[in-house]
Amino acid sequence: MKFAVKAWSNGRARAGVLHLGSCPSPIETPSLLLSTRKGLPVFISPDLLPSLPSPDSHLLQVCPLHFLEGLSPKTISSVGGLHNMLGLHDYGLAAVARDSINCLPHCDSTNKLGASFETPCGRLLIKPVEYMEMISSLGPNLWATLADEVPAWVSDKRNKTSVDRTVRWMDECIALGPAGGAVFGAVVGGSSIEERRRCAQEVARRNVSGYWIGGFGLGESMDERPALLNAVTDILPEEKPRLICGLGLPEEVLQGVASGIDLFDSVYIYHLTLGGFALTFPLDGIDKKKSDFQLSDIGVDHTKINLRATVYRKDASPLVKSCSCYTCQNHTKAYINHLLNVHEMLAQILLEIHNTHHYLGFFRTIREAVKAGKFEQFRRQFLESRRDCLSVAAANA
């Protein structure tokens, strides 16, 4: 793996290029890792993956815990790892031991030998040696060391314990590490700025290829998050990539980019799709006027629409007129509304294609703003536009 920062904007925000051995084209950052279940997006099959923007969609997040049922690690290893098993030879796989759908970690302070996770096989204690066996069998392009994540409301003592364990487990994982795959050292610390700094300092001393910043999206507020993020990124070396879990909303992504985060692992798209929502916020017009919104969209927040609503039953327009994704080019709101009402899984397939395409476009717009040195201006205008939209939605509710 190779990484280089190519542009800076407003102090910390940065755009870079990530080279992975299995990806024929470099991946520009800030970038989104597509969330998967057992290696693939929930509603997108391998034959539909090429319909997504390339190479923006060529980085997938994999949770090793998902493979504790079904095929054994030895079986996956015997077929050549996940790349061969899934047939995704041109894609990059990032392994992180966090099930983002069941994201709340177990706060048991007595498990000193390993991390406790809710898995498909029930709650299990995963030791570093067992975790590394899974990593070795899967053969990802990059993987994060085992971490003891805690939510924001734990005690100072429990928070300090989580940092101590995470650093110890990192050393064990590195010592047991497989020959291949870039190692991302885990940084935790909960809602404590001091513990975040301490953990970042410890990880920065290790010989790792990048950094996985954990413990976010677990109860901290939007207002306290920037200080926690900056406490970490101010210490970590600039020449190595930073990956984060738990920041999914557009506002949260912009917070992360403003603090110097490069890669984002999020289930935001999955939750939108499961709820029957389609992203519609403008990508090329953050100054879009309130009067431009369609009357049929009244009652929603103008960033997404609920395709289950009866107002779309006879709507023959695409989800977004300017969108070039497969769904918008071939299907209408009325058709997806029908599919949702009859509980046909094709609805989720079409929605996930659109939502993924749209959100990747959002990241592309962020990169363009950073390269132009106008990220903070873009961020401010985007947030003001979102607030205006929410105000209009509240007035029309």
N, C-alpha and C positions, 0 to 999 in steps of 0.2 A: 504494500500500500504506500502511495505517495500523496502528500497534500501540500498545497501552496496557497498562501493568501495573495490575491491579486489586486484587491482594492479595499480601501477603508472609507468610512463615512461617519461623521459626527462622533469621532472618538473611538467607540468600541465596535460598532456595526461593521461587518466585513464580508466580502465576497471572495470565494476561493474555488479551487479545482481539486477534486478528489479522484485519484487514479486507483482502480482496483484491478487485480489480475484477471478476473473473469469478465469484466466489462470492457468491450472493445472501444467504447467511447468514454471520455472522462465525464464525471458528474459534477456539475457546478453547484456550489453552495452559496447561501443557505438552501437546504434541500429537505424534502419530506421523505421519510422512510415509510413505505406502504406497510400498514399493519396486516399481519397474516394469522391464520390458524393452521398450524402444521405446515407452514411454508408457503401458503397461497392466500391472497385476499379472500375474504369469506365468500363473496358472491361472484368472483371473477375467475374463470377457469384459465388454464395456460394458453388455450388458443385465442382467448380474448385479450390477454395482456399486451400483445403487439398493437392493439387499437389505442393504447394510451400513449401520451407523448414520450418520445425516446430522445435521449437517455434518462430524462427526469424520473421516469417510473422504474428504473432498473436497480433500485436499491430497496430490498425487502427486509423488514424486521422479523426475526424468528425467535420464539420463546422455547427454549429447550424443554421446559416443563410440559409442553403439549405432547411431547413424544414419549411420555412415561407410560402411555397405554398404546396398544397396537404393536407395531414393529419394535423389536428391541434395538438398543444402540448398536449391538454387534451386527444385526441384520442390515441396518442402515450403512454401517461402515463397510460391510462386505460388498455392497453394490456401488461403493465409491462415494458415499456421503450424500448430502441433500441435493447437491447440484445434479448428480446423475439420477437420483431417485425421482426428482421432480421434472427433470428434463429442462432445467433453466440454466443452461451453460453460460449464457451471456448476461446473467443477473448477479448482483452482489447480495450476499446474505449477511445480516448483522444479528448475532445472537445475544439476547439480553434476558437475564433471568427475572423477568417481571411480566406477569400476565396482566396486560393493561386493561382487559375487560373486567377481571376480578382484581382490581388494582390495590385494594387496601391490604397492607401487609399484616402479618401476625405480630403482636407486640409482646410476645412472651420473652422475658429477660432471662429465663433459665436455660434456653437452648444455646449453650456455649460452643457446641461442636459444629453447628451448621445453621442454615437459614430455614425457617418454617414457611412453607408455601401451601396455598390452596391449589391443588392440581386436579386433573381429570380423575385421578385415582384416590381422591380425598386429600386431607392435609398430611403432608409428608415433611420430614426433616431431611434436607439436602446438605450433605457435607461437601467441602471443597473437592475431595478426591472423587466423589460421585459426580459432581458437577463437571469436573474436567473430563471424566470418561464420556459424558454426553457431548461435550464440546468436541472432543477428539473424533467421535463417531460421526457427528454432523458435518464437520469440516467447513465451518463458515468462513467468510472472508475476514470478518472482524468479530470480536466477542468481548463482552464486558465481564470483568471479574465479579465474583459473588459479593453481594452487598446486604447489609442488615438495614433495610429501609424502615423508617418509623414515621408515623403521621405527625402533624404539627403540634398536637396537644400533649405529647408525652413529657415527662419530667426531664429536668436538666441531667439528672443522673442517667436515665435511660438513653438520652440522646448521646451523652458522652460514651456510654457503653457501645452504642451502635457504631460510632466512629472507630473506636478501638477494634471492634470485631471486623469491620469492613477493611481496615488496613491490614489486620492479621490475615484475614482470608485472602486478600489481594496477594500478599507475599506467598501464601501457600499455593494459590492458583498459578502464579507465575512460575514457581518452582516445579509444579506438576505439568506445566503448559505443554500443548502439542507443538510439533515442529512448525506447522503452518498457521496462518491467521494472525491478524494484527490484534494486539492486546490493548483494550481500553480500560484504564484504571477507574474504579468506581469512586465517586465523591458523594458523600452524604453529609448529614449535619442537621437535618430537620429545619426548625425555624430559628435556630441559633446562629447568628452571624459568626460568633467566635468559633463554634465547632465546625462550621463550614470552612472557615479559613484554615483551621488546624488540619482538617482532612485534606484540603487542597494542597497545603504545604507538604504533607506526607506523601501524597500521590505524585506530586511534581518531582519528588526526589527519586522515584522509581523509573526503571527503564521500560516505559510503555509507549505505544504508538499513538495513543489518543486518550480522551477522557470521556467517561460516561457519568453524567451528572444526574443522580437519582434523588428520590425523596420529594419531588415536586408533584403538584396535583393531589396532595394528600392532606388538605385542610388549611394551607396557608392562604392568606388573602392576596388579592391583586395588588394592594398598596404596599404590602411588606415584601413582595417577591423581588422587585428590582434590587433592593439592597442585598438580599440573599444571593442573587445571581452575580452581582458585581463583586461581592466578597470572594467568590470562587474564581471568576474569570480574570480578576486583577492579579491573581497569583499564578494561574496556569500559564505555561509557556505559549507564546503566540503562534509558534510554528506547527503546532499539533492540533488536529481537529477535535471539536467538542460536540458530543451527542447528549441529548436530553430527552427524558420521558415525562409525560404528564402535562405538557403545554400543547393544547389542541385548538382552542378557539383562535380566530384571527388576531384578536387583541393580545392573547397570550403569546402567540408566535412572534408578534412584533416586539413584545417585551423581551423575549429571548434573543432576537436578532440585535436589539439595541444593546444587549449586554455581551454580545460577541459569540453567540451560539451558532454552530454551523449545521447541525443535523437534528431533525426533530422526528421523534417516534410518537405517533398519536393515533388514537382510535376515534377521533372526531368524525371522520368520514363514515366509519362503521355505524356509529350511533345515529347519525343523520339518516343513513340509508335504512336502517332497521325501523326508524320512526316514520318512514315515508316522506322524508323531506328532500328537497333539491336545492342546492346552493344557487343563488341568483345575483349576489352582490356584484356590482360592476368591477371589472378588472382594469379597464382602460379609461374609466371616467369616474374618479372618486369625488368629483365635483358635481355629480349627477343631481339635477334639480328634483325637488319633491314632486313637481307636476308631471315628471316623466313616468311615474309609477302608474301601472295599470289599475283601473278600478277593481278588477278582479282580485288584486293582491291586497286589498284593504283587509286589515285584521291580522296580517302577519308582520314580521319585523323588517321586511324589505331586504333581508340578507338571504333568506331562504323561503321556500313556499311549501305548504303542506299539501301533497298530492292526494291525500285522502279526502280533502274537502270537496263538497258537492259542487262548488262553483267551477271546478275543472272538468265536470262530467262531459261537457260539450265543447270544451276548449280545444280547438284544432291547431293551436300554435305550439312550437317547440318549447322546451323548458327555458332556454335562453336563445333569443333569435340569432345573436352573433356567435354562438358556441359552435365549434367545429367537431365536437365529439360524436361518436357513432349514434348515441341516443338522440341528440338534438337534430342530427341530419336525417334520421329515419323514422322517428316516432313523435307523437304528440302528448300533451298533458292529458288529454281525454283517454288515450290508450293506457297510459300508466295508471291513471285513476281507476280505470276498469280492472287492470291487473291486480291492483292493491285490494279492490273490493271483493274480488273472487279468490283472494289469497294465492295468487300465482307467483312463484318465486322469480319469474322473469322480471317482475316489477323491481325487485331488489337488484337484480343483475344490471338492468338498464340504469337504475338510479346510482349504483356504485360506480359505473363507468363514467357517468356525467359528473358526479361529485368529486371523484378522483381527478378527472381531467380539469375540472374547474379549480380545485385547490392547488394542483400543480401549477396552473396558470397564475394563481396568487403568489406562489413562491417565485415564479419567474419575474413577476412585476417587482417583487421585493429586491431581487438581484439587480434588476435594471436601475432601481432607485439608488442602491448602494454604489453601483459602478459610476453613476452620474454624480455622486456626492450629495444626493438630496434625500437620503433616507429619512432623516428626522422630519423634513417637510412632508414627505409622503405619509409617514406615520401619523403626523398631526392631522393632516387633511382626511386620512382614512377614518380615524377615530371620531373626528367632528362629523363626518358624513354618517357614520354609524349612529351617533347620538341623535342627529337630526331625523334619521329614519325611525328610530325607536320612539321619538317624540311624536312623529306623525302617526305611527301605529297606535300609540296610546290614545291619541286624540280621536282616532277613528274607531277605537274598540267599542 
